[in-house]
Amino acid sequence: MSGRTSSKTVTKTIAILLAALAAVLALAAFGQSKPAPPSSPPGLEFPVVMRQNVVAGKTPVGAKVQAKLTLATLVNGVVIPQDAILSGEVTESAAKSATGPSRLAIRMDSAQWKNGSASIKVYLTPWYYPASLLTSQDLDEPSATTAHPKIYNRGATYPDSNNPATQPFPDRGGDNNNHAGPASPAPASSTSPSRVLMKDVESTRQTDGAVALTSKRSNIKLDKTTTYVFATGDLLPAK
């Protein structure tokens, strides 16, 4: 009798262990199939025009800043419309010195528009959209290169032509050629469809994802007419 009892006990123990193992495997499978929480796509761009000038070393850390979005941007199924206001703060600001470079970092935390708002976390990058001159043919015959989609997302690089941009920091120099005769009307300008890197500016990404711009040449400055690029992650070179 004792042998049969022992056998039944072992069998029952094995059955319990198998049931427990099955439960653990089921929970693991459920956890793997559970969708991940939504997050901002890596490298998503936010082309903006600042609402105030920002100067490294002059604008203090903690200063509140705002910028206007130049194109509607799709984030996690929500369209942040053109002209939405991005708000954030300066997280690093240091003037160039004899021993160190100029440093500037800005983080935007929210976007607000007439009928809504959204929480974001995007950082100033060394990319911007330079101004380009339009010829009379460009003005008379708009082409696909001057048009832009209504919604800006990864892969699209067409900022709002209603926000003309000037050369951002650092200064790339002007035209030194002098021409005799009466001055001709200044050509119209628009924003280039391709972003470029700021000259003599480098960027570093911290472990927490924050981005800081540095320049060994002069103090980094942002103006209120250039279209700068904020992003959720590292950006690939423009094609």
Secondary structure, DSSP 8 states (H G I E B T S, - for coil): -HHHHHHHHHHHHHHHHHHHHHHHHHHHHHHHHS-------TT-EEEEEESS-EETTTS-TT-EEEEEESSEEEETTEEE-TT-EEEEEEEEEE---SSS-EEEEEEEEEEEETTEEEEEEEEEEEEEE-EEE--HHHHHS--TTT---SEE-TT-----TTS-----SS----------SS------EEE-SS-EE-TT-EEEE-TTS-EEEEESSS--EE-SSSEEEEESS------
